Amino acid sequence: MANPITSALSTASLATAGSTSTAVAARNPQPPPPPPADTVQLSEAQQVYQLYNQGQTASQIATSLSLSVSEVNIYLGGTGGKI
């Protein structure tokens, strides 16, 4: 008869321990995740100007943005990348 009492006490102890950890988790909730980082979408023209101001040539800009050199020149005011 000692075994059933020990089993009952062990089961009760485990149940109490489980509810204690649940209660602690309820009192200490996880902080919310940080908001997503802000992003800005640049137009093609803005991307062309940004790359040009970083020193890239019209042909380099055209290659990196998948544009033709003439399109890049139009964005740059028809200067051929030599403003």
C-alpha positions, 0 to 999 in steps of 0.5 A: 500500500505504500506504493500507491501513496508514493505515486499519488504524492509524486503525481501531485507534486508534478502537477503542482510544479507544472502549474507553478511554472505556468503561473510564473510565465503568466506573470512574466510575459514575453516582450513584443517583437520589435517593429520591422525596420523602415524602408524607402523605395526609390524610383528609377530616376532617384536610383540613377541619380544616387549611383551617379552621385556615387561616381558611377558612369552611365554604362555602369548605372545602366548595367546595375539597374538593367536599363539602357545607357540612353535611358540613364542619359535621359534621367541624367538630363541627356548629358551622357553621364558627364554632368 
